[in-house]
Amino acid sequence: MNNYHYIIASLPLLQKGADNSSFDLDRIKEDILGQLSDKDVSIVNFFCRMMDGSTLDRDYYKSALKSRSTLTRRYSNIDRQMRNMKVRQTAKTLYSEEEARDLVSRYVIEEAEDPYAQYKEPGVLEADFSDEDKQVLSSVFSDNDIVSKEKRLDQYKWEKIDSLTTFDYFDIDCILAFLAKGHLVSRWMKLDAAKGKHLFRKLLDEVRGTFDNNKLKYSIDENNG
């Protein structure tokens, strides 16, 4: 049985006494995986493929819709549409109309049929990626400043992950959210030290806050049976 409570409580301690330059996401992930069941290890590894962008195709997103992790199911839909928007915007900006059509046909990943759609509340995935999201990302991808574009995109990702895990307490999705944000922190430490340091502090503050709030909820639930 997974001890989510212990794992989440230990997350801030993994970086205790360390400065931002020593943030080691791979080590943290390894520590977390060592405390999870085989099933949850598979969930984490599958989800992390989406964060690092490796081997993503239609089959990946189709499999994501079957995941036991709610965050994986919902964020995969957002991630797919983000990537599609980026492809379309880049093709339109940099290539001729004919070349753009060819790029879009090759790289845009259309929505896979959800095998469990009939059992889900209608419109959940659509609500996760609304018209407002499309407007925000359209503005982001139109930004000619590459660094600004990347910062705005990662800020969007961070906020979406927050919105999708607001009510996750001591579960696998809470851990996945931490790793997703850790990936953003790690990336910015390599690109921009100041931005990386800011995200590092933000991540630790959020994890500490999450643990304190969850500890209170856990105590209340236990006392109420």
N, C-alpha and C positions, 0 to 999 in steps of 0.2 A: 504494500500500500504506500502511495506517495505521501510524504510529509510536506505538503505545500506550505503549511504554516511555518515550519522550520526553515525551509528553503528561502521563502520570501523575507523572513526575519533576518536571515544571514546576508542578504544581498548588500546592504550598505557596509557591512563589516568586511566584505571582500576587498574594499578599497580604503579601509581605515588607515590613516596615516600616510596615504600615497598622494602625490601630486598628480595633476592631470596628465603629465607626460608618461606616467607609468600605467595608465589604464590599459589593461590587457583583456580584451573581450574574449579572445580564444580561451584564455585560462578560466575566466569566469564561466563561460559556457561549459567548459569541461567539468568544472566543479558542480554545476547544476545538473548536467547529464548523469553524473555519478550518483546522484540522489534520486533519480527518476526510474520509473518502471520502463520496461522495454517498449511498451506501447507509447508512453509519453516521450521517450527518446526519439521515436520515429516521428511524432508530431513536431517536436522541436526542430529536428533536422530538415523535415519537409518545409516548415515555415521559413527557416533561415535561408533556404534556397531562393525564396522570393525576395528576401532582403538583399542578398548579394547579387541577384540577377542571373544566377547560373541555371542553365538548361530550362528556361521557361518557354513553354509552347502550349498549344491548345490542350494537350493531354494533361499538362500540369494543372492548368486552371480547372479542367473538368474534374480531376482528382481532388482539388481543393474544395470543391462543392460537397464532397462526401466526407470531409474531415470531421472528426469528433470535436474539434476545436471551433467554437463559434467565431473567434477572431480570425482564424484562418479562412473560414468560409466567407466572411463579410469583407475582410481586408483584401482578399484575393480579387474580388470583383472590382474594388477601387484601384488596386495595383494594375490590373489588366487595362482598365480604361485610362489610367494615367499614361501608361506606356503607349497605348493607341493614339492618344491625343498628341503625345510628343512626336510620334512617327509622322502623323498627318501634318503637324505644324512645321516640322523640319523639312518634310518633302515639299510642302507648299512654298516655303521660304527659299530653299536652296536649289530646287530643281525645276526643270521645265514641266509643263502640264503632263506630258506623256510619261516622263521619267517619274514624276510624282505618283501617277496612277500605278505604275509598276511597283514602286517601293511600298505603297499602301497595300497593294494586293498581296505582296510577299510577307510583309512584317506585321500588319495589323491582325490581331488575334480576336476573332469574333466570339461572342458569348456562347459558351457550351450549354447544352440543355441540362438543367438541374434535375437530377434523378429523384430528388426529394421535394420538389416544388409543391406538390399537392399536399404535403404535410406541414408546410410553412405558412406563416402569416403573409398574405399577399403584400407585395411592395416593399419588403424589408431591404433587399439589396438595392432597389431603385432609390429608396430614401437615403441610403448610405452615400450614394453618389448622385446628388441632386443637380438641378440646373445652376444653382449657386456655386457648387463645386466646379462645374464646367467653366463658369465665368471666371472664377479665381484662377484656375489652371490655364485658361486661355491667356490671361494677363501674364501669368508667370512664364509661359513658354514664348511669349512675345517679347520678353525682356532681352535686350541686346547685351546687357552686362552679364557675362557668364557666371561670375561669382555671385552676383545679386540673384540671378535666376536659381542657382543651386541652393542658396540660403533660403529663399522663399519656398522652394519646392520641399525642402526638408522640414521647414516650419509647418507647412501644410500636412506633411506625413505625420509629424509629431502630434499635431492637434487632432488629426483623424483617429490615430491610435488611442488617444485619450478619450475621445467621444465614444469609441467602440468598446471601451473597457471600464466605463464609469462605475459599473456595478459588479465588477469581478473581484471577489474576495477569496484569497488563498486558493486559487485554482490555476490550471495550466495557462489560461489566457493572460493572467496577471504576469506570469513568468515570460510568456512570449512577448508581451508589451515591453517588458524591461529589456529583453534581448534586441527587439527592434529598435528601441531608442539607443541602446548601447552601440548598435551598428552605426547609427547616425553620429554619435559622439566620436567613435573611433575614426570614422571617415573625416570628420572635420579636424581632428587632431593632426591629421596628415596634411590637410589643405590650408587650414587657418588656425594657428595656435590660440588666438584670442577667442574665436568662435567655439573651438573645441573646449576650451576651459569653461566658457559660459554654459555650454550644454552639459558638461560634466557636472558642474555644480547643480544645475537644474535637475539632472537625473537623480543625483543623490538626495536632493531635497524632496523630490517627488516620491522616491522609494521610502524614505523615512516617514513622510506624511502618510503614504499609503499603508505602511505597516502600523503606524499609530492608530489610524482610523479603523483598519481591519481588526486590530487587536481589541479595540473597544467593541466592535460589532461581534467579534468572536465571543467575547466575554458576555455580552448581552444574550446572544443565542444560547450559550451554554447554561446561563442562569435561568433561561426560560424553557429549557428542555428542548 
